[in-house]
Each structure stands twice: as C-alpha cells, then as structure tokens.
Amino acid sequence: MKKAFFYLAMVTLSMGAFAQINTPAPSPFQKIEQKVGLTDVTVEYSRPSMKGRTIFGDLVPYDKMWRTGANKNTIVTFSDDVMVGGKELKAGSYSVFTKPGAVNWDVYFYSDTENWGTPEKWDDNKVAAMVTAKTFAMPMAIETFTITFDDLKNDGANMGILWDKSYVSVPFTTMTDKMVTSSIENVMSGPSGGDYYNAAVYYLENGKDINKAKEWIDKAVASNDKAFWYKRQQSLIYAKAGDTKGAIKAAKASMAQAQEQGNMDYVALNKKSLKEWGAM
C-alpha cells in the first residue's frame, strides 16, 4: 500500500513538473499584409498597450532609438523594390527602428532583422533607408500600439504608426508603373524565343501538331542562334515531321556549337541521332 501511494505521489509530481500555464501575452504578436499596386507588403510586430502610462516622452523617450513596438524588433517585408525617403529600398525584409520626437520622427529601415529590440551596436552601414516623418495629434488615445497601411494608391501608401494620441505617417512608393509598363511591352512584343521553344518541345513530347511545333522551333532558333539545345530539339522535331534532311542539318549545327561550348553530353546526343538518320 505504501509503495502504491509513493508511486502515485511521484506520478503526480512528475505531471506537475511538465504542466504549463497559458496566459495572454502582454504585447500580442500581429502580422498584417497589404497589396500596394503590384507589391506585397507585410509587417510583423508586437503590440504593447498604454495601461494608464504616459507613452511618448516618458515610457518611450524622445530622441532615442526605439524598437517600434515590443519584444523582437518590428519587421517589414517588400516583395519588390520600393522608394522610401527618396532612396531605393531593395525587395526584402527590414527592421523598423524609430527615433520619436515631439514634432517629427526619424524612421529607419535596417537590414539586420535578427535583433531583440534595438541592436547592441548600431551600424550606419545597415541603414538601407531613412525618412523623417511628421507626427499628428489624434483626437482620442489609441490604447494598443498599432501599425496600419493608409492612403492606398496604385503606386504607394503610407505606413501608419499609432499609439496614445500620436499618428506618424511613413510614405513609400512602389514601382508599379515600371512593372506594368514592362509587362505591357513584353506582352505586346509577342512571345519570346523561350516561349516558342517551350511550346515546340511540349508539342513534340505530347504528340501534338508537329507542323506547328516545327514553326515554333524555327522561331526559337531564329531568336537565339547560339542556343545549341534549341537546335537539338529542332532536329528531333524535323525528324518527327519526316524532314530527315532538315533534321541532319540541325543536328550537325547543334553538335558543332555544343563542341565549341564544351558540352559533350549534347555532342554525344547529336552523334547518336546522326547515326540513326544515316549521316555518320
């Protein structure tokens, strides 16, 4: 009986040792995503609350670097290049650090995102962009620290920072016009050599209209005369279409260029086909 009681006591203690009490985080994590023009923008940050405290100029001192939130530093990610403060900010992830002031805030986009709070040693070389943003007085207090995307346009938006009675607007511009113009030009100029090549090979490998494949592979080869792998497929398509003479010519051209560029695999493939077609 004593042994049973001892065993039960040990099991109870063991369960207690591994038990975990879940409580709400004092500064909950949030992730927000926004499409701005054609660019995806994501912010990941933690949200402290006022809880009766005076925030700016007290809990968050003026003119000192702040992590811009709580816990791990706030991170913003851009899927494409953007412009911030007149400077191009490359696609990627950045920590957002701020230096709050009574009238303006300095907002820094920092390339090192692996910090818990502000960096131990600040490195100006890691500042990818900086902008001075005006702070606006809010008519009511915002209890919980909040980041928003405001004033959305096709080519930009404002990243809003709100807490207590302060609102700070950080504008950024996307490359939407450049991206759309490039897309239009690509579409209007017609398929590329690679598009013709992929379509022709697909038709060859899937037993579709071989004459259409022949037309497309000819356009692909015309777009890139140095692509020996294009000519390799051209030879196979010609052979499938019954044009042995054309197939041999394409295979010889492919083999010669592959030899020049040091690709012996393609040399061997072309030699094998040429033997099959009675050219060697």
KOLKE-154952 format. One line per field, with one value per residue (C-alpha): residue in three letters; x, y, z. Coordinates in pm, whole numbers, plus 50000, padded with zeros to 5 digits. Layout:
residu: (ALA|...)
px: (X|...)
py: (Y|...)
pz: (Z|...)
This chain:
residu: (MET|LYS|LYS|ALA|PHE|PHE|TYR|LEU|ALA|MET|VAL|THR|LEU|SER|MET|GLY|ALA|PHE|ALA|GLN|ILE|ASN|THR|PRO|ALA|PRO|SER|PRO|PHE|GLN|LYS|ILE|GLU|GLN|LYS|VAL|GLY|LEU|THR|ASP|VAL|THR|VAL|GLU|TYR|SER|ARG|PRO|SER|MET|LYS|GLY|ARG|THR|ILE|PHE|GLY|ASP|LEU|VAL|PRO|TYR|ASP|LYS|MET|TRP|ARG|THR|GLY|ALA|ASN|LYS|ASN|THR|ILE|VAL|THR|PHE|SER|ASP|ASP|VAL|MET|VAL|GLY|GLY|LYS|GLU|LEU|LYS|ALA|GLY|SER|TYR|SER|VAL|PHE|THR|LYS|PRO|GLY|ALA|VAL|ASN|TRP|ASP|VAL|TYR|PHE|TYR|SER|ASP|THR|GLU|ASN|TRP|GLY|THR|PRO|GLU|LYS|TRP|ASP|ASP|ASN|LYS|VAL|ALA|ALA|MET|VAL|THR|ALA|LYS|THR|PHE|ALA|MET|PRO|MET|ALA|ILE|GLU|THR|PHE|THR|ILE|THR|PHE|ASP|ASP|LEU|LYS|ASN|ASP|GLY|ALA|ASN|MET|GLY|ILE|LEU|TRP|ASP|LYS|SER|TYR|VAL|SER|VAL|PRO|PHE|THR|THR|MET|THR|ASP|LYS|MET|VAL|THR|SER|SER|ILE|GLU|ASN|VAL|MET|SER|GLY|PRO|SER|GLY|GLY|ASP|TYR|TYR|ASN|ALA|ALA|VAL|TYR|TYR|LEU|GLU|ASN|GLY|LYS|ASP|ILE|ASN|LYS|ALA|LYS|GLU|TRP|ILE|ASP|LYS|ALA|VAL|ALA|SER|ASN|ASP|LYS|ALA|PHE|TRP|TYR|LYS|ARG|GLN|GLN|SER|LEU|ILE|TYR|ALA|LYS|ALA|GLY|ASP|THR|LYS|GLY|ALA|ILE|LYS|ALA|ALA|LYS|ALA|SER|MET|ALA|GLN|ALA|GLN|GLU|GLN|GLY|ASN|MET|ASP|TYR|VAL|ALA|LEU|ASN|LYS|LYS|SER|LEU|LYS|GLU|TRP|GLY|ALA|MET)
px: (50000|50285|50453|50135|50093|50457|50419|50101|50273|50570|50341|50150|50473|50603|50287|50309|50669|50569|50244|50232|50006|49898|49832|49771|50083|50118|50219|50044|50205|50039|50110|49945|49961|49875|49889|50009|49982|50154|50377|50309|50396|50398|50459|50523|50529|50424|50159|50206|49921|49917|49776|49748|50105|50229|50387|50587|50834|50814|50784|50921|51172|51206|51516|51625|51618|51309|51231|50889|50673|50766|50965|51152|51200|50927|50993|50856|50892|50855|50817|50956|51184|51022|51123|51149|51270|51388|51605|51551|51487|51553|51297|51345|51293|51397|51373|51183|51351|51231|51357|51037|51027|50762|50715|50890|51008|51313|51220|51498|51481|51763|51895|51969|51641|51783|51760|51552|51483|51742|52083|52354|52578|52417|52572|52501|52605|52297|52058|51904|51682|51572|51286|51177|50802|50569|50367|50000|49791|49497|49161|49149|49402|49485|49525|49721|50021|49905|50059|49838|49855|49675|49603|49648|49722|49837|50193|50230|50084|50157|50264|50084|50222|49959|49978|49843|49743|50014|49988|50301|50271|50563|50515|50663|50633|50610|50747|50400|50423|50763|50632|50311|50494|50743|50459|50275|50588|50660|50308|50278|50611|50486|50625|50996|51231|51199|50820|50842|51098|50889|50574|50750|50905|50570|50404|50684|50675|50296|50227|50051|50061|50421|50398|50303|50596|50823|50703|50763|51107|51221|51121|51301|51623|51597|51578|51894|52132|52386|52146|52263|51990|51731|51883|51891|51513|51479|51648|51412|51105|51218|51280|50934|50787|50960|51217|51534|51749|51644|51695|52052|52137|52003|52179|52515|52477|52383|52676|52927|52809|52797|53156|53261|53092|53231|52903|52998|52662|52492|52773|52704|52327|52361|52613|52369|52084|52303|52395|52027|51950|52239|52452|52756)
py: (50000|50235|50155|50233|50563|50653|50572|50781|51075|51056|51046|51350|51543|51442|51565|51892|51942|51929|52123|52464|52752|52952|53321|53602|53775|54129|54250|54023|53948|54067|54015|54238|54201|54455|54460|54803|54826|54500|54481|54266|54439|54256|54387|54162|54327|54305|54534|54682|54872|55200|55060|55406|55501|55815|55690|55938|56149|55907|55530|55591|55878|56145|56149|55795|55487|55271|54919|55046|54807|54538|54216|54127|54425|54513|54374|54498|54293|54423|54175|54431|54733|55048|55409|55544|55893|55940|55628|55293|55016|54673|54394|54208|54234|54521|54606|54927|55143|55490|55791|55961|56338|56582|56709|56462|56102|55958|55619|55375|55066|54847|54548|54334|54175|53943|54168|54154|54520|54772|54644|54622|54815|55038|55011|55300|55077|54865|55159|55084|55394|55666|55911|56193|56170|56423|56323|56423|56463|56225|56340|56031|55793|55465|55216|54949|55016|54980|54975|55031|55085|55405|55623|55333|55425|55226|55345|55375|55405|55534|55302|55442|55416|55487|55489|55709|56033|56021|55921|55903|55858|55692|55721|55475|55449|55128|55067|54988|55195|55046|54693|54744|54912|54625|54372|54555|54575|54204|54101|54342|54238|53881|53552|53527|53269|53073|53072|52937|52676|52553|52534|52344|52090|52040|51967|51725|51534|51514|51406|51727|51911|51854|52115|52377|52258|52297|52654|52746|52584|52771|53099|52996|52918|53246|53433|53272|53127|53026|52801|52453|52295|52478|52324|51983|51996|52139|51829|51600|51793|51789|51414|51360|51570|51346|51606|51398|51639|51929|51713|51625|51988|52100|51817|51898|52266|52173|51934|52189|52458|52215|52116|52482|52548|52233|52048|51691|51550|51729|51627|51262|51302|51457|51193|50920|51081|51142|50771|50679|50907|50762|51076|50919)
pz: (50000|50089|49757|49566|49749|49679|49310|49284|49454|49214|48909|49037|49096|48753|48581|48770|48660|48291|48321|48153|48237|47933|47986|47736|47602|47742|47394|47141|46805|46487|46119|45860|45483|45217|44837|44722|44346|44246|44554|44861|45189|45523|45875|46175|46518|46883|47031|47380|47547|47738|48065|48215|48132|47958|47636|47429|47618|47913|47855|47505|47543|47278|47057|47147|46925|46981|46863|46740|46935|47185|47203|46883|46655|46407|46058|45725|45406|45049|44761|44514|44523|44668|44727|45082|45162|44804|44823|44653|44904|44757|44789|45117|45492|45718|46085|46152|46416|46507|46695|46816|46856|46970|46613|46379|46392|46221|46077|45989|45765|45899|45704|46014|46126|46394|46699|47014|47050|46929|46815|47080|46844|46585|46237|46000|45709|45776|45737|45396|45408|45649|45635|45866|45917|46076|46382|46403|46720|46743|46887|47108|47263|47089|47375|47187|46962|46601|46254|45951|45574|45481|45177|44936|44576|44275|44328|44704|45051|45398|45677|45980|46335|46602|46981|47257|47079|46812|46448|46233|45856|45674|45294|45047|44670|44469|44120|43985|43667|43579|43640|43443|43154|43137|43141|42864|42649|42697|42604|42312|42166|42138|42269|42346|42197|42520|42488|42133|42243|42537|42326|42047|42286|42458|42122|42030|42358|42374|42016|41914|41580|41465|41189|41448|41663|41360|41304|41669|41696|41385|41552|41872|41682|41489|41822|41962|41706|41973|42168|42066|42279|42064|41752|41919|41965|41615|41475|41669|41556|41193|41214|41363|41081|40823|40719|40762|40563|40787|41096|40994|40924|41264|41447|41285|41377|41734|41766|41635|41875|42168|42087|42082|42418|42580|42627|42544|42650|42361|42128|42214|42178|41834|41719|41820|41624|41318|41314|41337|41040|40835|40839|41013)
